[in-house]
Amino acid sequence: MSFLQLRGIEKFFGPHRAIKGVDLNIARGEFIVFVGPSGCGKSTLLRLIAGLEAIDGGQLLLQDRDITATPSSKRDLAMVFQSYALYPHMSVFDNMSFALKLAGEPAAKIKEKVERAASILNLTACLHRTPRELSGGQRQRVAIGRAIVRAPKVFLFDEPLSNLDAALRGQTRVEIAKLHRELGATTIYVTHDQVEAMTLADRVVVLRDGAIEQVGSPLELYDRPANQFVAQFIGTPKMNVLATQDLPEVCAALSGPVPRDGYFGIRPEAVHVRARDGGRIPARVELVEALGADTLIYTEARGRQLVARQSDRTTLRPGEEIAIDLDLEALHYFDAQGRAARPGV
C-alpha cells in the first residue's frame, strides 16, 4: 500500500502551469529521487509536498490522510535545504534540539534524541561547537541531524550537497545512503546531478517541464529509457543519438526495415574504436579524456559527435582517422517523436 500519494498535483504561478497533474505513489521506506534539468519543477514539487507552497489542484495523501491543505508544521515531514540554515550563535546541540524545545519535549528525551542522531552522523565530538567551527560537510550533517531528531514520517532533501566540493559531495552522499539504510525512513531527494540519483535512489523520477517523463529504478532508466530525453539525461557521458539516415551501415546490418525519420541511441561503452580500415563507420578523433580507469574518446562521424568509453588506455591523438563499430545488441531506437520503439515498428 502506498505511504505517500500524489494524485493529479498541479501548481500555477500566474498563467504558468509549473506542475502538470503529477501522479506518484511512494512506498514506506522508499528512497525516491526527483531529477531533471533546471526549471523542470523538481524543487517546486518538493515544496508542495512540504507545504511550503499551496497546491492548486489534486490531492496529497500521507497514510491515506488528506494533507493537501494541512499546514507545513502539521504534516509530520522534515526538510533539509540546500543552505544549511543553522543558527550561527547556537551550538550544534542547540541547533539540533531547537524544534524539540519549541514542542515542549522533556529535557532528558531531547538529550537522548540529539545524542543518538549525533552518534549516527559522527557529530558527537562537535555538539558543543558553533557552526563557524565546522566544515561544510559537518554543517550539512547538523542540518540532517536536526531533521532526524524530529523522527518525521518523510524526509525531504532539496539539493543538500550543492554547496559542497566534489570530495565532500561523494563522502556525504555515502553517509546519506548509510543513514537511509539505518533509519529505514521514507525519503524524497531532489537533485540536478544524475550521478546522485543513480547511486542513492530506489526509484528515480525524471521530470521535464513540470511533468513526469519516467519512473523506475536507476538501472531500469539506464537500460530501458522510455524516450530520448530520459536516455540522454541518465548516464555520463550521455547516450549518443544519431539519425538512422546518417548510419546506413547500421540499418543494413539490422533485420527488418528501419524508418528513415527515426533515431539510433547507443551508450558510450557500446561504441568501439577501430583502426581506420577495421570498422563500419569512418570517423575522426576530436578529443581524448584519459580518466585513469576509463578513457573517453570523442569522435566526429558523419558530421555528428560519437563518444566511446573504453577501459583500455590509448595512444590516439586528436585529428587521427579511425573507424567506429557499434554493438548492435545494445542499440536503442527512437521514433521521430523521440519515443522508445523497435526497428521495423
N, C-alpha and C positions, 0 to 999 in steps of 0.2 A: 504493500500500500504506500502511496506517495506521502512523504512527510511534509514537503512544501510544494504547493501547486500554483503555477501561474496560468491563469485562464484568460486569454484574449487581452493581455495587458496593453494599454495604449497610453501615450503621453504626447501632448501637444504643447509647443511653445509658440503661442500666437497661431498663425495658419500652418506652421511647420509641424508635420506629424513625425515626431522624433522616434517613437516606439510604435511599431505597426502590428498590433494584435499578437503579441508573443504568447505562445503556449509552451509550457515546460513542466514536467513532473520530476521532482528531486527526491530520492530515497533517503531515509535516515542513515546518517553516517557517510554519505557520499561526498567526494571532493569534486566539485564542479568548477570548471574554469571557463569564464567568458573571455573570448579572444576575438580580435578583429582590428582593422585599421583605425587610425584616429578618426573620430567623428561617427563611428558606426553605432553608438548608443550603448556600449557595454557599461560605462560608469553610470549613465543615466538609469539604466535598468537596475543596477545595484542600488542606487539611491532610492528608487521606487520601492524596492524590497525592504530597504532600511526604514522607510517612512520619512526620508529627508526631502522627498518630492511627492506631491499629490498625484495619485493615479487618476487619469482622466477617463479610463474605460477598462472593463474587465474586472476580474477578481483575483485576490491573493489570499491563499488559504494555508495556514500552518496547523498541522494535525487536524484537518477538517474544520478548523475555526476560521471564519472570515475575518481577516485583519486588514482588509483593503483601506478602511478609514481609521484604523486604530493608530493613535499617536506613536511616534517612534519609541518613546520611553516605555511603552506598554507592550511592545512586540516580542520581547524576550530574544532580541538579536543583539550582537555586539559587532561593531565595525572598527577595522584598523585602516587608517587613512595613509595616503602616500606621504604626507607630512606627519611627523611623529606626534605633534600636538601635545607635548609634555609641558607641565608647569615648571618653568626653569628654577623657581625658588624652592621647590619641594624636593625631598629625597626620592629615590626610586621607590622606597616602601610607601611613602605618602602618595606618590603618583598612582601606584598600582591599587592602593586601598581607597582612593578618594570616593569612587562611586559607592563602595560598600558602606563607608561612613555616612554618606548622604542618605543611604537607605536605612540607616539605623541598625546595622548589624552589630552584634556584641563584639567587643574588642578582641576577645580570645578567638572567636571564629574568624575575624578579619586576619589576625596574625597567622592562623593556621592556613587559610587560603592563600595569602600572599607568599608565605614561606614555601608552600607546595609549588606554586607557579614559578617562583624564583628558582627552585631546585630543578624543575623541568627545563627551564630556559637557561640554566647555568648562570644565574644572576645573584646567587646567594651572597657572594662577596661584595656585591655592588649596592646592596639595599640601603646603605646609609650615604651613598654618594648622590650628588645632584646631576642632572642631565649633562651639564657642561663638562663633567669629569668622565664622560663615557664616549666611546667610539660610536660611529654611525650605526654599526651593526648592533651594538648593545642598546642604543636608544630605540631601535626598531623592536628589539626583543622586549623592552619595557612596555612599549605600546601594545605588543601582542599579549604580554602578561596582564596588562590592565583589562584586556578583554577576557582572558582565561578566568580570572578570579570571579567574574560575574556568572560563570557557568551558564552561558546562554544556550538556547536551543540551536541557533545557527550562528556561525562566524562568517563575517563579511570582510573581505580584504580588497581594498581598492589600490591596485598597483603599489604594494607595500615596499617593493625593492627598487623602485625607480631612482631613489636618491642615493643608492649605494654604488660603490665602484664595482668593477667586474668580479674581483676576487670575493668581496663580501656578498655580492648577489648570489654567487654559487654556493657559498657557505650557508647563508641564511635560507636559501631555497631547500637545502638538505635538512636544516633544522625545522622548517615548516612542515616538510614531509614526515619527519620523525614525530613531530608534535601531533600531527593528524592521526598517525597510527596509534600513538599512545592514548590520546583522548577519545578517538572514535567519533569526533564531533562532525556534524553536518557543516560543510564549508563551501562557500561560494567565493571565488577568487577572480579578480579582474586583472588582466594584463594585456599589453600590446606585444609582448615577447612570446612568440610561439614556442621557443625552447622551454620556457617556464610552463607553458600549457602542456607540452608533451611529457615533461618529466614529473609534474605534480598531479595531473588530473586522473580521476577515474573515468570521467567523461568530459569532453570538450564541447562547448557550444560556440560555433563560429557565427559571428554576427556581421551583417553588412547593411548599412542604410536603415538601421532600426528593425531589421527582421532577421530571423534565424535562417542561415543557409544550410547547416547540417549539425547534427548532434551525434556523438559517438565516442568510443574510446580513442585514445591517441593513434593507435595503430590502425583502427578502422578508417579513420580520416586519412591517414597516410597511404594506406593500401587501396582504399575504395572511396575516393572523393566523389561527392555527388555532382560536382560541377567543376569547371575550370578555375573559378575563383578559389574554392577550397583547396584544389590541387596545388595551386601556386602559392597560397598563403601558408599552408602547412608543409614544413620541410625546409632545411637550409643546406645548400643553396636551393632555391625554389625549383619546382619542376620545369623542365624545358617544354615549351609548347610551340609547335610549328604547324603551319597549314599543310593538309595532306597533299595538296597540289605541288608543294615545294619538295616533296620526298617521293618521287615516282619509283625509286628503287625499293622503298619500303612497301609501297602499295602493291608492287608486283610480287613481292615475297609473301604477301598475306593471302590466305584463301578467302575467296569471296570478294565482291566489289566494295570499294571504298569511295563514298561520295566525295567529290572534289571540294565541296564547301565545308568540310569538317576539319578537325584538328587532331594531331597526334600529341600525346603527352608522354614524357619519359623522364624518370628520375635520373639525376647525375650519375649515380652508381651503376646504372644500366647503360651508360654511354661509354663505349670502348674506343680508345685511341689506337690507331694502327699506323703502320708505315704508309707512305704516300700511295703505294700501289696495292695495299693489303686490306682495304675496306671498301664498303659500298659507296660512301658519301665523301667526296673530296672536301677538304676543309683547310683552314689556316689557323695556326696558334696565335691568339691575341694576348694572353696573359697566363702566367703560371704562378699559382699561390702554393708554396711549399709550407704546409702546416705541421710537418713532423709525421704524425701517424697517417695523415691523409695528404693527398696532393689534388688541388683543383686546377683543371686545365680549361681555360675559357677559349673557345674556338669560334671562328666565323665560317658558316656553311650556308651556301645559297643566300647570302645577304642576311642571315639570321644568326643569333648567338646560340651556341650549344655549349653547356657546361658539363664536363666529365669529372667524376670523382674516382680516384683510384688509391689503393693502399701503397702501391709501389712509388718510389721516387723516380724522377725523370730528368733527362738532360735536355729536354725540348726547350726552345727559346722562342720568344715572340717573332712572328714572321715566317716560321717554318711551315712548309707544306706537308700535310698529313692526310689521313683518311679516317673516317668515323664508321663504326658499326653500332647498331642499336640492338639490344636484347629484345627480340620480338615478343617473347613471353611476358615481358614486363611493360609492354606498351599499353597506354591508356588512349581511349578515343573519345572525343567530344564532338557533338554536332555543331551546327552553325550558331546555335544559341548558347553554346558553352556547356550544355548538359552532358553528363556522362552517358555514353552509349557503347555500342559494339560495332566493329567494322561490318558492313553489309546490312546494317539496320537503318 
